[in-house]
Amino acid sequence: MTRVRDLSEEQILERILPLLPRGSATLLGPGDDAAVLAAPDGRFVVSTDVLVEDRHFRARWSTGYDVGRRAAAQNLADIAAMGARPTALVTSLVVPGDTDVEWVTGLAQGLADGCAPAGAGAVGGDLSGGPCLVVAVTVHGDLEGRAPVLRSGARPGDVVAHAGVRGWSAAGLALLEAGLVKEPPSPVPLEVGEGVLLEDAWERLVSAHLRPEPPLAAGVAAAGAGATAMLDLSDGLLRDAGRLAAASGVQIDFDAGAFPADREELRSAARAVAAASGLGDPGWGPGRSDVDGVLDGWIWGGGEDHGLLATFPADAQLPAGWTAVGHVREPGEAPAVTIGGAEPDVGPGWDHFRA
């Protein structure tokens, strides 16, 4: 096993750079002091994110490939949320000296595979040693002549719509933390309660946490369909919807029965997590159960799915992949975000700064 400390920076880069995609907008890739990108629109969209070991990912169940896929996903989704097409990203990597070099090359391959659906290039970055793993990515995008879709454009009467999955990443994380999945993505053949069996479907939830797949094409489609506001859902539906509502000066009211397909997908995992956590009623008793509470926490508060939330004029035809989940209303005394007209009774969602 070759460790990072066994190689020079140049030797590590020799293993990484051939794995990185060039991208259609790249005029000059890695090798000089900076890359050169085409910007036919005359404008470019830029965003950045950082992943820190034990805050945004855990090395005990995330491979380098997983972290690369996650880093690409969360950055590309920010560009898609502006209605732009992602074109290129640069990555700065801090690695302890005892890190396996295969972890680093796996990260590069994960970045490449994460960029592939968007046709984006990975065009350079920086490499340094340090006390823990840190991955910082800056991503660029092309508006292709479209106006950017901001958070501040929602208007009363607009339809609120969602693209992507909801609560899957939070469910996958809960399965991992509860010890119900030992070596992802292979499930433990285990009955965790009467009639509650570990299912193959849970692999999809664990994969959604380790390697999220944001609906990148949906962002451009939404811009083309006249979306009035849009953002990436990284910190949970309620928290991020609150940001959109605040920027637009409106109230967002979600349908209480929204996301039925996601709830169905998540229910068996919620039962198992509830049973394994000793929460009590696994979902067969009368009234609201602990399983319902777990589901609500994942649906309304779960982060890191990197779906998209947007608002559209009431008469707009929603593009493929988008589902109506609520309405924009005039601001009032009620909270900026409500569910079925009532104040939410679930937690506020993800907070990466305080996690």
Solvent accessible surface area in square Angstrom, and as a share of the most:
residue,aa,sasa,rsa
1,M,170,0.76
2,T,49,0.28
3,R,87,0.32
4,V,15,0.08
5,R,159,0.58
6,D,89,0.46
7,L,35,0.17
8,S,51,0.33
9,E,82,0.37
10,E,113,0.51
11,Q,83,0.37
12,I,5,0.03
13,L,56,0.28
14,E,121,0.54
15,R,112,0.41
16,I,18,0.09
17,L,64,0.32
18,P,106,0.66
19,L,62,0.31
20,L,32,0.16
21,P,36,0.23
22,R,139,0.51
23,G,21,0.20
24,S,96,0.62
25,A,7,0.06
26,T,9,0.05
27,L,110,0.55
28,L,74,0.37
29,G,7,0.07
30,P,60,0.38
31,G,73,0.70
32,D,98,0.51
33,D,158,0.82
34,A,71,0.55
35,A,32,0.25
36,V,70,0.40
37,L,53,0.26
38,A,35,0.27
39,A,46,0.36
40,P,115,0.72
41,D,35,0.18
42,G,66,0.64
43,R,103,0.38
44,F,124,0.52
45,V,17,0.10
46,V,83,0.48
47,S,31,0.20
48,T,87,0.50
49,D,46,0.24
50,V,68,0.39
51,L,0,0.00
52,V,41,0.24
53,E,39,0.18
54,D,100,0.52
55,R,105,0.38
56,H,26,0.12
57,F,9,0.04
58,R,68,0.25
59,A,44,0.34
60,R,172,0.63
61,W,31,0.11
62,S,7,0.05
63,T,77,0.45
64,G,2,0.02
65,Y,62,0.23
66,D,7,0.03
67,V,1,0.01
68,G,0,0.00
69,R,41,0.15
70,R,7,0.02
71,A,0,0.00
72,A,0,0.00
73,A,5,0.04
74,Q,18,0.08
75,N,0,0.00
76,L,1,0.00
77,A,0,0.00
78,D,37,0.19
79,I,0,0.00
80,A,0,0.00
81,A,5,0.04
82,M,60,0.27
83,G,0,0.00
84,A,0,0.00
85,R,69,0.25
86,P,5,0.03
87,T,8,0.05
88,A,0,0.00
89,L,1,0.00
90,V,46,0.26
91,T,17,0.10
92,S,47,0.30
93,L,11,0.05
94,V,42,0.24
95,V,2,0.01
96,P,25,0.16
97,G,31,0.30
98,D,76,0.39
99,T,16,0.09
100,D,29,0.15
101,V,3,0.01
102,E,132,0.59
103,W,35,0.12
104,V,0,0.00
105,T,30,0.18
106,G,17,0.17
107,L,6,0.03
108,A,1,0.01
109,Q,68,0.30
110,G,0,0.00
111,L,6,0.03
112,A,10,0.08
113,D,53,0.27
114,G,11,0.10
115,C,0,0.00
116,A,69,0.53
117,P,110,0.69
118,A,19,0.15
119,G,38,0.37
120,A,2,0.01
121,G,0,0.00
122,A,5,0.04
123,V,4,0.02
124,G,21,0.20
125,G,54,0.52
126,D,90,0.46
127,L,20,0.10
128,S,55,0.35
129,G,58,0.56
130,G,24,0.23
131,P,133,0.84
132,C,45,0.27
133,L,10,0.05
134,V,32,0.19
135,V,0,0.00
136,A,33,0.26
137,V,0,0.00
138,T,39,0.23
139,V,0,0.00
140,H,37,0.17
141,G,2,0.02
142,D,10,0.05
143,L,6,0.03
144,E,79,0.35
145,G,62,0.60
146,R,56,0.20
147,A,76,0.59
148,P,50,0.32
149,V,10,0.05
150,L,89,0.44
151,R,110,0.40
152,S,59,0.38
153,G,29,0.28
154,A,6,0.04
155,R,123,0.45
156,P,60,0.38
157,G,44,0.42
158,D,5,0.03
159,V,24,0.14
160,V,0,0.00
161,A,0,0.00
162,H,8,0.04
163,A,1,0.01
164,G,39,0.38
165,V,50,0.29
166,R,0,0.00
167,G,0,0.00
168,W,44,0.15
169,S,0,0.00
170,A,5,0.04
171,A,0,0.00
172,G,0,0.00
173,L,31,0.15
174,A,17,0.14
175,L,0,0.00
176,L,8,0.04
177,E,95,0.43
178,A,43,0.34
179,G,49,0.47
180,L,6,0.03
181,V,8,0.04
182,K,138,0.59
183,E,118,0.53
184,P,32,0.20
185,P,63,0.40
186,S,65,0.42
187,P,36,0.23
188,V,30,0.17
189,P,132,0.83
190,L,82,0.41
191,E,103,0.46
192,V,30,0.17
193,G,24,0.23
194,E,156,0.70
195,G,63,0.60
196,V,6,0.04
197,L,100,0.50
198,L,24,0.12
199,E,74,0.33
200,D,110,0.57
201,A,22,0.17
202,W,1,0.00
203,E,60,0.27
204,R,122,0.45
205,L,1,0.00
206,V,1,0.01
207,S,31,0.20
208,A,14,0.11
209,H,9,0.04
210,L,3,0.02
211,R,49,0.18
212,P,4,0.03
213,E,136,0.61
214,P,19,0.12
215,P,33,0.21
216,L,21,0.11
217,A,83,0.64
218,A,10,0.08
219,G,0,0.00
220,V,44,0.25
221,A,42,0.32
222,A,0,0.00
223,A,19,0.15
224,G,63,0.61
225,A,34,0.27
226,G,37,0.36
227,A,13,0.10
228,T,26,0.15
229,A,0,0.00
230,M,2,0.01
231,L,3,0.02
232,D,13,0.07
233,L,0,0.00
234,S,26,0.17
235,D,19,0.10
236,G,0,0.00
237,L,0,0.00
238,L,17,0.09
239,R,63,0.23
240,D,2,0.01
241,A,0,0.00
242,G,21,0.20
243,R,91,0.33
244,L,0,0.00
245,A,0,0.00
246,A,79,0.61
247,A,51,0.40
248,S,22,0.14
249,G,44,0.42
250,V,8,0.05
251,Q,18,0.08
252,I,0,0.00
253,D,12,0.06
254,F,0,0.00
255,D,62,0.32
256,A,67,0.52
257,G,59,0.57
258,A,8,0.06
259,F,15,0.06
260,P,95,0.60
261,A,80,0.62
262,D,18,0.09
263,R,49,0.18
264,E,130,0.58
265,E,40,0.18
266,L,0,0.00
267,R,72,0.26
268,S,27,0.17
269,A,0,0.00
270,A,0,0.00
271,R,62,0.23
272,A,0,0.00
273,V,15,0.09
274,A,0,0.00
275,A,31,0.24
276,A,51,0.40
277,S,64,0.42
278,G,64,0.62
279,L,85,0.42
280,G,50,0.49
281,D,47,0.25
282,P,34,0.21
283,G,21,0.20
284,W,130,0.46
285,G,32,0.31
286,P,135,0.85
287,G,68,0.66
288,R,144,0.53
289,S,11,0.07
290,D,49,0.26
291,V,0,0.00
292,D,40,0.21
293,G,28,0.27
294,V,23,0.13
295,L,0,0.00
296,D,19,0.10
297,G,30,0.29
298,W,21,0.07
299,I,0,0.00
300,W,6,0.02
301,G,7,0.07
302,G,1,0.01
303,G,0,0.00
304,E,11,0.05
305,D,6,0.03
306,H,6,0.03
307,G,1,0.01
308,L,0,0.00
309,L,0,0.00
310,A,0,0.00
311,T,0,0.00
312,F,0,0.00
313,P,33,0.21
314,A,76,0.59
315,D,136,0.70
316,A,30,0.23
317,Q,162,0.72
318,L,47,0.24
319,P,23,0.15
320,A,100,0.78
321,G,60,0.57
322,W,17,0.06
323,T,86,0.50
324,A,54,0.42
325,V,3,0.02
326,G,1,0.01
327,H,79,0.35
328,V,3,0.02
329,R,116,0.42
330,E,118,0.53
331,P,80,0.50
332,G,55,0.53
333,E,189,0.85
334,A,47,0.37
335,P,52,0.33
336,A,48,0.37
337,V,14,0.08
338,T,2,0.01
339,I,29,0.15
340,G,51,0.49
341,G,54,0.52
342,A,58,0.45
343,E,126,0.56
344,P,32,0.20
345,D,119,0.62
346,V,31,0.18
347,G,45,0.44
348,P,92,0.58
349,G,25,0.25
350,W,54,0.19
351,D,49,0.26
352,H,46,0.20
353,F,165,0.69
354,R,190,0.69
355,A,83,0.64
